Amino acid sequence: MSLHYDSIEQLPEHLRKQAKEKLGIVATVEQVYCNQVAPKQNKYHVSSAPDRTYKGVVYDSKREMLYYRDTLEPRLLSGELDYVLRQVPFELGAGVKYVADFVTLSLMDLVCG
């Protein structure tokens, strides 16, 4: 026994949703415009680019952007830090790679340290 439907819209609600996901059918413009469909959440729950952009730089996360803005930038402006590098890769050995969000450098630490 088989069932035949002429369109996805004839399917029961729970099957309609599954069929649309399997077929990759996105919501209609009207549904999105009227907020009937929630935007797809990022896998890592990262906020949208405008939320994590500061002075034209898009950070990997909002928390990273806030840390730079609220902690590192004031230290740079006060002269406590001379350089801040972003997304610095480190090879830890055995093929393990770590990317640091920030690496800070104060020349006074090099001279006096």
JOHU-V728199 format. One record per helix or strand of 3 or more residues. SS is the DSSP state (a for helix, b for strand). FROM is the first residue (numbers start at 1). TO is the last residue. If there is no record, write none. Layout:
[[SS/FROM/TO] [SS/FROM/TO]]
//
This chain:
[[a/8/10] [a/13/23] [a/29/33] [a/49/52] [a/62/78] [b/83/93] [b/96/105] [a/107/112]]
//
